[in-house]
Amino acid sequence: MSSTNRCLLVEYRERVCTLTINRPETKNALSLELADAMTRTLGELSRRPDPPVMIVRGAGDAAFCSGFDIRSLPAGAPSAAGLERIGPVETLFQHVVDYPMPVIAMINGAAFGAGCELAVCCDLRIAADHACMGMPPARLGLVYPWTGLRRFVHAIGLARSKEMFFTARTYRGAELKRIGLVNEVLPRHELQAVTTRLADEIAVHAPLALKGIKRVLNLLQQSAALQPEAEREAQARVAEALASEDLQEGRQAFIEKRPPRFKGA
């Protein structure tokens, strides 16, 4: 079974489903429409009696997902409106994490910002040797949501997460495996075949066991949840940055391809 929803391609093959982010003209950047489409599709598949193992990839071989469309960032908006705007993206991420069967990110190019977190939300990550990944929020003037920071801490550890977010560095090729961002790095011509074999290898196992193992692993990760007061403070920090002049400057500098001139306000 296969279907097309403009920005999202869905291909269903036996016990494996492939979701392809289909916005190559934007290097497969996330939009609100795309986030909603992916969330709906994951929800529908998760409610099946036999949900498939999932592969997530980007169209073409230039990008897995280049991030959230920078022009859609709610710079200068009131704090509540800014948080509301990014809500659908967080909803998508949580649906990937909560999807009952294993999810494999096939990283066939660039994965930055929200695209990098989308990959981290997946259970396994296989990258082509030309792939590059990074988290540029500090360069743009953003405070990243605590839920996303927690996912990176779980995936690569606290020290590596601090390095990644403080420096906004781009990691490439074999370095991605060295710091724990991906499980494997392969020549690009092998990526699809190896990822498909991995999905098939997983899909032959007992669905009840796969779902149970994933759920218990997710429960183990929830031990680092914030207390209500701390969560409110974390959200306030994100909202403050979303309403800041620095974010407007960071967004404009990104569009104009120049260094930003931040003022700390």
C-alpha positions in Angstrom: 0.0 0.0 0.0 1.3 3.5 -0.8 -0.2 7.0 -0.7 0.8 10.6 -1.4 0.0 13.7 0.6 2.1 16.2 -1.3 4.6 16.9 1.5 4.6 13.4 2.8 4.9 10.1 0.9 3.7 6.9 2.6 4.8 3.5 1.3 3.6 0.4 3.1 5.4 -2.9 2.4 4.3 -6.0 4.4 5.4 -5.2 8.0 7.5 -2.1 7.1 6.3 1.4 6.4 8.4 4.2 4.9 7.5 7.9 5.5 9.3 10.2 3.1 9.4 13.9 3.8 8.7 15.3 0.4 9.8 19.0 0.4 13.1 18.8 -1.6 12.8 22.4 -2.7 13.2 23.4 1.0 15.7 20.6 1.8 12.8 18.8 3.4 12.2 21.4 6.0 9.4 20.9 8.5 6.3 23.0 8.0 3.1 23.0 10.2 1.3 21.2 7.3 4.0 18.5 7.2 4.1 18.1 11.0 0.3 17.6 11.1 0.4 15.1 8.2 3.2 13.1 9.8 1.3 13.1 13.2 -1.9 12.0 11.6 -0.2 9.2 9.7 1.7 7.9 12.8 -1.5 8.0 14.8 -3.4 6.1 12.1 -0.7 3.4 11.8 -0.3 3.1 15.6 -4.0 2.2 15.9 -3.7 -0.7 13.5 -3.9 -4.2 15.1 -0.4 -4.8 13.5 1.4 -1.5 13.3 4.5 -1.7 11.0 8.1 -1.1 11.7 8.8 2.5 10.5 11.5 4.1 8.4 11.6 7.9 8.2 13.7 9.5 5.4 13.8 12.7 3.3 13.2 12.9 -0.5 16.3 12.9 -2.6 19.8 12.6 -1.2 20.6 16.2 -0.1 18.7 16.3 3.2 16.9 14.2 5.7 15.2 17.3 7.2 16.9 20.7 7.3 14.9 21.8 10.3 11.8 23.9 10.9 11.2 26.4 8.1 13.0 29.4 9.5 10.5 31.8 7.9 7.8 30.2 10.0 9.5 31.0 13.3 7.2 33.3 15.3 9.9 35.9 16.0 8.5 38.9 17.9 5.2 37.2 18.5 3.7 37.3 22.0 5.1 34.5 24.2 1.9 32.4 24.2 1.5 32.7 20.5 5.1 31.6 19.9 4.7 28.6 22.1 1.4 27.7 20.4 3.1 27.9 16.9 5.8 25.4 17.8 3.3 23.0 19.5 2.5 20.9 16.4 6.2 20.1 16.0 6.6 18.9 19.6 3.4 16.8 19.1 5.0 15.2 16.1 8.2 14.4 18.0 6.2 12.8 20.8 4.2 10.7 18.3 7.5 9.4 16.9 8.7 8.5 20.4 5.4 6.9 21.4 4.9 5.0 18.1 4.5 1.4 19.3 7.0 -0.2 17.0 10.7 0.6 16.3 11.3 3.7 14.2 14.5 3.9 12.0 15.8 7.3 10.8 17.4 6.9 7.4 19.6 10.0 7.4 20.3 10.6 3.7 21.7 14.1 4.0 21.5 17.2 6.2 19.6 17.1 9.5 19.6 20.3 11.5 17.5 21.8 14.3 14.1 20.2 14.3 15.3 17.8 11.7 18.1 16.7 13.9 15.7 16.2 16.8 13.3 14.3 14.5 16.2 11.8 13.9 17.0 11.6 17.6 13.3 10.8 18.4 13.7 7.7 16.2 14.9 4.5 17.9 17.7 3.8 15.5 19.6 6.1 13.2 21.5 5.0 10.1 23.4 7.8 8.2 25.0 8.1 4.8 28.7 9.2 4.8 27.7 12.6 3.4 25.2 13.3 6.1 25.7 16.3 8.4 23.8 17.1 11.6 23.8 20.0 14.1 21.7 22.1 16.5 21.9 25.8 15.7 19.4 27.4 18.2 22.1 29.4 20.0 23.2 30.9 16.6 19.6 31.9 15.9 18.8 33.3 19.4 16.5 30.4 20.5 16.2 28.6 23.8 15.5 25.1 22.9 12.5 23.4 24.6 13.4 21.2 27.6 11.8 18.2 26.1 14.1 18.3 23.2 17.2 18.9 25.3 16.2 15.9 27.4 16.0 13.7 24.3 19.5 14.7 23.3 20.8 14.0 26.8 19.3 10.5 26.6 20.7 9.9 23.1 24.3 11.3 23.4 24.8 12.2 27.1 25.0 15.5 29.0 28.6 16.5 28.0 28.0 15.9 24.3 24.6 17.7 24.4 26.3 20.7 26.0 29.0 20.7 23.3 26.5 20.4 20.5 24.1 23.1 21.7 26.7 25.6 23.0 28.8 25.5 19.9 26.1 25.0 17.3 28.7 22.9 15.5 28.0 20.8 12.4 29.0 17.1 12.7 29.8 15.1 9.6 30.4 11.5 8.4 32.2 9.2 10.9 32.1 11.9 13.6 28.3 11.3 13.9 28.9 7.8 15.1 31.8 8.8 17.3 29.6 11.1 19.4 26.7 8.7 19.4 24.3 10.6 17.2 23.9 7.6 14.8 24.3 3.8 15.0 26.0 3.4 11.7 27.6 5.5 8.9 27.5 3.9 5.4 28.4 4.9 1.8 25.4 6.6 0.4 24.8 4.0 -2.3 24.4 1.4 0.5 22.1 3.4 2.8 18.7 2.4 1.5 19.5 -1.3 1.2 21.1 -1.6 4.6 18.3 0.4 6.3 15.7 -1.8 4.6 17.4 -5.0 5.7 17.6 -3.7 9.3 13.8 -2.9 9.2 13.1 -6.4 7.8 15.3 -8.0 10.4 13.3 -6.3 13.2 9.9 -6.8 11.6 10.2 -10.6 11.7 10.2 -10.6 15.5 7.1 -10.9 17.7 5.1 -7.7 17.6 4.1 -8.0 21.3 7.7 -8.3 22.3 8.9 -5.4 20.1 6.1 -3.1 21.4 6.7 -4.2 25.0 10.4 -3.6 24.9 10.0 -0.2 23.3 7.4 0.9 25.8 9.5 -0.2 28.8 12.6 1.6 27.4 10.4 4.8 27.0 9.2 4.4 30.6 12.8 4.2 31.8 13.6 7.5 30.1 10.8 9.3 31.8 12.7 9.4 35.1 14.2 12.8 34.2 10.9 14.6 33.9 10.9 18.1 35.3 8.9 19.1 38.4 5.9 21.4 37.6 7.7 24.6 38.9 10.9 23.7 36.9 8.8 23.0 33.8 7.1 26.4 34.0 10.5 28.1 34.3 11.8 26.2 31.3 8.8 27.2 29.2 9.2 30.8 30.3 12.8 30.8 29.0 11.6 29.5 25.6 8.8 32.0 25.4 11.2 34.9 26.3 13.5 34.0 23.5 10.6 33.6 21.0 9.5 37.1 21.8 13.1 38.6 21.7 14.7 41.0 19.3 17.6 38.6 19.1 15.5 35.9 17.5 14.3 38.4 14.9 17.9 39.3 14.2 19.0 35.7 14.2 16.3 34.8 11.7 17.1 37.7 9.4 20.8 37.0 9.5 20.2 33.4 8.6 18.0 34.5 5.6 20.6 37.1 4.5 23.5 34.6 5.1 25.5 37.0 7.4 26.7 36.9 11.0 24.0 37.9 13.5 24.4 41.0 15.7 22.9 40.0 19.0 22.1 42.5 21.7 21.0 40.1 24.5 17.4 41.4 24.4 
